Amino acid sequence: MANRLDVSMRTYQDWKLGNSQPQSAVAIFKMLTELDDEDVLHVVRRIRRGFLEETK
């Protein structure tokens, strides 16, 4: 999973153990809570398409 998230294994383990919190992810989740459900889906789909295009 660390590779999929493009973070070090240490960073991922610290997050899983509750020792740290990824700041950018927190900001994104806070932003998503301000959106309507349909807007959240739209954003997530665009992000997913971008990731899928990068892996081609």
N, C-alpha and C positions, 0 to 999 in steps of 0.2 A: 504494500500500500504506500509506503514512503516513496517508492519510485514513481508510482502513479500520481502522487501529489507533488512530485518534484521537490522533496525536502529530504534532509539527511535522516537516516534511521534514528539517530540520537534525538533529533527534533520531534520525530513522530512518536518515539517511545515516551519522551517527556510529556507530550500532549496526551497520549493515551493514559498515562499514569496520573494525570492531573497536575503535573509540576509546572506546566507552562500553557500558554494559550496563544494560538496564532493570531496576531493582531489584524492582519488583512482579512482573515476569515470572519473575525468578529465584526469588523466594519461592514462587510458584505451582508452578513446575516441581519445586522441591525437595519441596513438599507432595505433588505427584502421584507422585513416586518412592516415597513411603511407602505408597501405596495398592495394593490388588490391582487386576488388570487390569479386572475388571468394575466396580469402584468408579470407576476412572479414566474408563471409558466413560460411566458414569452422570453424573459431574460435567461432562464435556465436553458431553454431550447437553443437560444443564440450561442450561449457559452458552449453547450454540448457540440453544436455544429462546428464551432471554431476548433475545439479539441479534436474532433473527428477529422477535420481537414488537415490538422498538423501531423496526424499519424499516418497519412497516406504517403 
